[in-house]
Amino acid sequence: MLLQRIGNRGIRLGTLFERAASRHPANVLILDHDLDLAPDLGRRATVAELADLVADVASRLWAAKIRPGERVVVHKSDTFDIPLLACAISRIGAVPVLLSPHLDGDTAAELVRRADRPHLVTDQAKLDDELPAEVFDLAESVLLTSGTHARAVELEDFAGVRRVTPVTMPADHPTLITHTSGTTGVPKLAVHTGRTLQARYRPQRLAITPVIRKRETVAMHVSFVHSRLFTALAISLLNGLPIVVLADEDPDRAADLFARVRPGILEAHPNSYLRWEKLADDHRAPLANVKLFSSTFDAIHPRTVHRLLRASRRRAPLFGQLYGQSEVGPTVVRAFTRRHAPDADGRCVGMPFPGMTDVRVVSRDGRPPSEENPGYIEVRSDGRITTYLGEAERYARQLDDGWWRMGDVGFRSKWGCLHLLDREVDLIPGFGSTLAAEDTLFAKLDELAEVIIIPGADGTAVPVVCTKDDSPLDREAWRRATAGLPAMADPVQWRLSDLPQTATTKIKRLQLAQLLAAAGQGR
């Protein structure tokens, strides 16, 4: 789209920290964990120190014979080393391929195979406990960020090597490869270029500019392997905003940290915000200074939005919701304020960015899309990936003259607002929107920590519920809450920790349905 293209030179991940350090060298980044690459650095570092670390790691990778254009898979324990490694790999012109630490070993090995003999950066824990031995045959070399292994080389062995200058690759060259959520099977490898990532950066930068008028601390809990992390980092680093990075979403630990650093901007996954609802009741008021809550991944439950906004003591806090996908980035935006009721329509996900993104809803059956007859959601954006690595035909099947099929169904209101009703694969004939029903249940039942409505073996809608502290579900309250909703089977109660989740904490609904069937539940 036009405003994404003008002057788009690419995001230049390899020099991101260096450019930020030249503008704001004393700006700080605070972690809730130690780095494997530099454990002595501590949990508070200046941007200048991190820029130096990225340059040092890049030089070690060069000394390990990694060269421009080669792919480097990063699959290691869940720390901020992952984005630092991605920047270091990009700095020498190679292409980082980021795999979630939460992938099982066999899936990770399959994605290493698809990357066509890449170098692999991992750690001893992954090699000893999770990855199959075949990864040594699938990879050109195996490098360790921590620990030792007889068949791998430690990056520490290259400490003190001569620094190398950054390698500048064309803006249309692959600059980052991430994977899709994998909610419907083995994840796909999504190829981003410098230009497509910069195209994603612009609408996000546009959305935040009118809201943040002064220097605010940014706290983020975002998957370290997701493309969103890099655009969020670029916005914060280049504008000199202090950054707090969480690897652990545990509400108690998050509350402790937020009570100390008092973030003004908070970025997290929808399910993380759901767990952080309890922070609104913390006597230390850890969310009191938040001016902007931001979530980029999926529609969020109105109950959660309402509680978080009420926990802020800023004059006019906002909750910014960006609807998008790994393949295209953010496409529509909506802002919530305290004026929105707790049961506000959470299915309305927003409007496109003028001059940057566009959206349409295509009929599934020849009839006009509507709330009763949702259509396929398709979007256009220059932030769209260029292909699925090794699966070009699969990528092409989702394109129609530049329009990208999102895999969701919905409709647009008379005002143009996009309403997301369901994933295509999650539709239950005759039920209506499962997501809207889940919103209703959250609004009526405070005890819910999660509720997922999935099709049972006979096609009946089955609600899987998780309660706070795993307390028994109040069945009488459940009956009152479901009055007026489409017919469902009796609720099945699970522990939240047992639900299968993606790297961005989305529930894998298809896998959950399979687990339910295997356990003979939901009948």
N, C-alpha and C positions, 0 to 999 in steps of 0.2 A: 504494500500500500504506500501511497506517495510520501506521507510524513515519516514512514519507516525507512525510506530509501535515500532521502536527501542527505548528502554528506556522510553516508554510512560507510565508515572505514573498517568496521569490524570491532569486536570487543577487546581483542588483544589481551587474552588471559595471562600470557607469559610475562607481561610487564605491568600487570594490574597493581601489585603491591609496590613496585618500584615507582610508578607514576603517582600513586597515593602518597608514598613517603616523600616525594619531592614537593608535594603541596602541604602535607600535614604530618611531618616526621614524628612529632611527639604524640600524635593520636594513639589511643590504646585499644587493645583487644583483650578481653578477659574471657577465660575459659573455666568450665566447671570440671576439667580433667587435665591430665598431663599429656604432652605430645610424645609419641614414640620416637619421632625423629630428633627431638631436642628436649629430653626430659629435664635437663638442667635449666631450661629457659623459664620454667615456672608457669604459673597460670595467668600472668599479667605481662603482656609484652607490648612494646611500641610497634607501630606500623613499620618504622625503619628497621627494627630488629627482625620482623617477619619478612620484610623484603630481602634482607641479607640472607635469611634462612632459605628462602625460595631460590635465590641465586646460587647458594652453596649446594643445595640438593640437585639443582639443574646441572651443575658442574660434575657432581658425582655420577649422575645418570649418563652424562656424556662420556665420562671416564669408563663407564660400564659398557660402552660401545653402542649406545642407543643414538640413532641418527634421525634427521628430519624426515617426516613422512611415515616413520614406523609407528605401529600401534603399541601402546603400553597399557595393559590391563592392571587396574588397581583394585585388589580385593583383599582387604585387611580388616583388622578390628576397628570398631566404630569410634574414630577420633577425628579431630580437625586436621590431622595429618593428610586426610584424603583430599580435601580441596587444595591444600598446600602442595601436595604431590602433583595434582592436576595442573596447577600453575607452573610448577617446575618442569614438568614434561612439555607443556606448551612452550615454555621459554626456549627450549632447544629445537623447536619445530616438529616434535613428535606429537602424536595424537593420543590423549588420555582416554581410556575406556573404563568407566567407573561402574563397578558392580557392588551392589548393596552388601554390607557385612551380614545381613540377615538372610541372604540366599543360602539354600542348602548346598552342600559341596558338589553334588552331581549337576545341579542347575548351573552353578558357577563354572564348572568344567565345560559344560556344553557351550556356554557363551564364550569361554576362552577359545574353544574350537572354532566357533563362528568368526572370531576375530582374526583367524588365519595366521597362526604362528606369531602371536605377539610376544613381547616381553611381559613378564608377570611380576608385579610388585606386591608382596604379601608379607606375612609374618609367621613366626614359628607356630603360634597357636592355630592358625588356619591350616598349615601344612600337617601338623600333628593330629588335629582333632576333626577336621571337616573335609578338606579337599582330598579327592582321590589321587593316588600316585600317578595316574595318567596325565596330570597337568604338566609334569616334567617333559613328557613327550609332545604335548600340544604347544608348549611355549618355547620360544627361541632361547630365553634365559629366565631364571627365577632369582629375584632380588628380595632381600629381607630388610624391613624397616626396624625389626627388633627380633631378638632371639637368634638361634643358630639352627642350621640343618645341613646335613652332609652333602646334599645335592643342590644347595642354593648358595648365593653369594650375598654377604652382608654389605649394605650401603655404607656402614661404618668403616669398611675396609678402604673406602675412597676418601676418607676425611683428609682435608688439607690439599686436595688437588687444585691445580690452577683454575681460576675462574674463567668461564667462557662467556663470550658476548651473546646477547639474545639473538635468536634467529627469527626473522620476520617472514611469515608465510602469507600468501595471498588471502584476502578477506573471504574468498569463496572456497578456500581449502578447508577440509574438515579440521575443526579445532577442538571438538569434544564429542565423545560418544557416551550416551547414558542409556539406561534401559527403561522400558515401560513398566507399569506396575505389576504385570503378570497376574492380574485378577482372573484372567480367562485361560491361563496356561503358561508355558515357558515365555518369559519376557522377550520382547523384541529389542534389538539394539538400534537406537535412534541416533542418526548422524547430524550433528549441528556444525555449522560453519561460523566463522567470526562474524559474518554479516547477519546470519539468522539470529544469533544470540544478541547482537546489538539491536536488532529489530524488536526483540522481546524487552530489552532494557528500556526502550523509549516510552512505551505506554505506562510502564510501572513507574518510571521517573516522573512522567506527566501526572500520574494519579497522586503521588506523594507531595509534589511541590506546593500546591495551595494549602496543604494541611500543616506542614512543618515549617514554621516561620523562624525558628531559632534552633540552636544546637541542642539535639536531644540524644540520649543514650538509646541505642537500638539493641534489643535482646531478641535473639532468634533461636528457635529450635526447629530446624529444617533438615531433612535428610541430606547428609554430606555428599550423596551421589546424584542429587537432583539438580537439573539445570536452574531451577529457581534460586538455589543457594548462590550461584555465581552472579546473577543479576542483582540480587539483594546485597551481596558483598560489594559489588561495583558501585551501587548507589551510595552505600554507607561510607565506603573507603574514600571515594573521590570527593565526597562532600565533607570529610573530616568529622564524621559522627562516631563517637565511641561505640564499640561493638561488644556485646556479651554473647557468647556462643555456648549453647547447652547441648551436650550429647545425651543427657539423661532427662526424661520428661517427668520423672517422679514428682508429684505435686508438692510433697514436703520439701524436697531439695530445691525445687524451683522457687517455692515461697521464701526459703532462707536466702537464696541468692537475690531475688527481686527486692526483698526487704532491705538489702544492703545497697544495691546499685540503683534502685528507683528508675527503671526504664521509662522512657517517654514514648517509645515505639516498640511494639511487640509483634513478632512474626512467628507463626507456628501452623502446624497442621490442624484441620478441624477436630480430629479426635484428641489431639493434645489439649486444645482449648476445652473440650468436653471434660477431660480429667482435671483441668485447672479451675473448673467452676468453684471448687471448694476454697480457692484462694480468696474469693469474694468475702468469705466469712472469717478470714484470718485477722486476728486483732492487730497485727502489725501493718495491715493495709498494704500488702506488697504491690497491688495494682493501682494504688492511689494516683500515681503520677503519669499513668499511661494516657497519652493524647490520641494515639492511633493503634488500634488492633488490626492486624492484617493477616489475611489467609488467602492463599492462591490456588488451592488444590481442588476443592469441591464445595458445593453448597453446605452451609453450616446450619445447625438447628437454631431456630429463633430463641429458644429458652437459653441457650448458651450465650448468644449475643447479648440478650437482655441482662443477664447476670454480670457479665464482664463489664459492660458499659456502666452499670450501676455501682460497680466496685471502684471506678475511677472518680477522683475528686477534681479532675480538670473541668473547666467551665463548659466545654462542648466537645467531649470525646467522640470519636468516630470508630465504627467497625467497617473496614474496607474489605469487601469480598470480591476476589477476582476469579472468574470461572474460566478454566482452560484445560489444557492437556499436555502431557509430556511432549507430544509431537508438534504442537503449535504454540505453546506458551499461553499467556493470558489473552482472552478474546473479548470478554465483556466484564463490566465492573458495576458494583452496587455499593452504596454507602448506607449504613444503619446509624441512627442516632438514638438518644434516650427517648425521643418522642415515639419511636416505634413500639407497639404493644408487644408483650411477651409472646403472643401467638401470631405475630406478623407473618405474612406469607413468605416462608423460607424458600419456596420453589421459584420465586422471582429472583433470578441471579444477576440481572442487570442489562445494561445497554453496551453496544460496541464502542470502541474508542474512535471518535471521528477522524477520518483520514488515515487510520492505522489498521483497524480490523473491521470485518463485516460478518454478519451472521444471517442465515436463512433457515427456514424449516420446510422440509420437503415432504409431501404427502406420501404415506405408506400404501394407500389403497385407492387413490384417485379422488378422495374427498378432501376438502380443505382441512389442514391441521387445526385442532382445537384442543381444549382441555379434555373433552370426552374422546377425541380421536387424535392423539399426539402424532407428530411427524418426526422424521429424522432431522437432527440438528447438524448443520454443516456451517463451516466458518472459512474465512479467508484471512490470511495474515502472512506478511513476509517473515515472520518468526517461525514458519513451518520448517521442520527438518527437511533434509534433501533426500533421504532414503532410509530404509531399514537395512542395516548392514547384512548382506547375504540373503536378503529377502525382498528384492526390488519389485517382484510381481505382487507381493502382498501389499507393499506400499502403494503401488499404482491402483490397486483395487479400491482404495479408500479415497481416491481423487476423482473429481468430476469437473473438468475445465477450471482447475484452480481451487475448487471448493473441496474442503476436507471433511469427510464424514466422521463425526465425533464418537459414534457408538452410543449416543444418548437419544432419547426421544423427549419432545416437549412441544411448546407452541409459543407464539408471540402475541402479547396483548394488543389491544387497539392503540396503545401508546408506544408500542414497539419493544416493550420489555420482554426479554427471553425468560420463559418458564421451563425449568428442567424438571421432568416428572419421573424418569427412570432411565436406567441403562437398557439398551435394546435386549440384551441377553437376560435381564431380570424381569421382564414383563410377565405378569400373571394375568392371563385372559379373564376379563370380567371383573377384575379387582379394582382397577383404577391405579393411582400412583402409590406405590409402596413407600416412596420417600415422603410424600405428604402425610400418609398415615403415621409414619414414624415420627414426624414433626409433632403431630397431634398428641401422640402418646408421651413424648418427652415433655410437652407443655403441661400435661395433666398429671404426670406421675414423677414427683420429685425424686423418688427412690431409684429411678432408672439411671444406670451408668452407660448402657448401650441397648439398642433394640434393632434387630435386623429381621425384616420380613422376607422370607424366601419361599419358593414353591416346594411343596412336599412331593412325595412320590406319585400321588394321585392328582397333582396340580393344585391342591388346596394351599392357600396361603398359611405359612407356619411362622409365627413370631418367635424368634430366639432372643431372650432377654438376659441382661446382666444387671445386677443391682449393686448399689454402693456397698462396699464391705462384704459383698456376697451374702447379704441377708436374704431370708426367704421372701419371695414375692408376695405382696398382699393381694390375694386373689380377688377379694371383694372390691378393692380399689381398681384392680385390672378390669373387672366386669363393668364398673362404672365408666372407666376411661374409654373402653372399646364400644360403648353404646353409640350407635350412629355410624360407626365405621363398617366397611364391608366385612362379610363373614370371614373368620379366621379359625384355624385349629387352636386347641389349647396351647398356651405359651410353654415353651421349653426353656428352662433356665440353665445357663452355662456360666462359668467363671469368665470374666473378661480376658484373663491371661490365656485362656484356651482357644480363643477365636483366632483363626488364621488371618494374618495381616500382611500387608505389603510394606515396602520400605518407608512409605509415607503414612503408615498406620491405617490405611483403608482396609476394611474387612473384605476378605476374598469370599464373596457371596457364593460363587459356584462351588468352591472347595468346601465351604461350610455346609452347603446342601448335600454334598457327597458324604461328608462326615456324619451328618445327621441321618442320612439313609443307612449308612453302614452300621450306625448305632441303633437302628430301628426306632428312632424318635420321630416325632412330628407326623404320626399316622392318625 
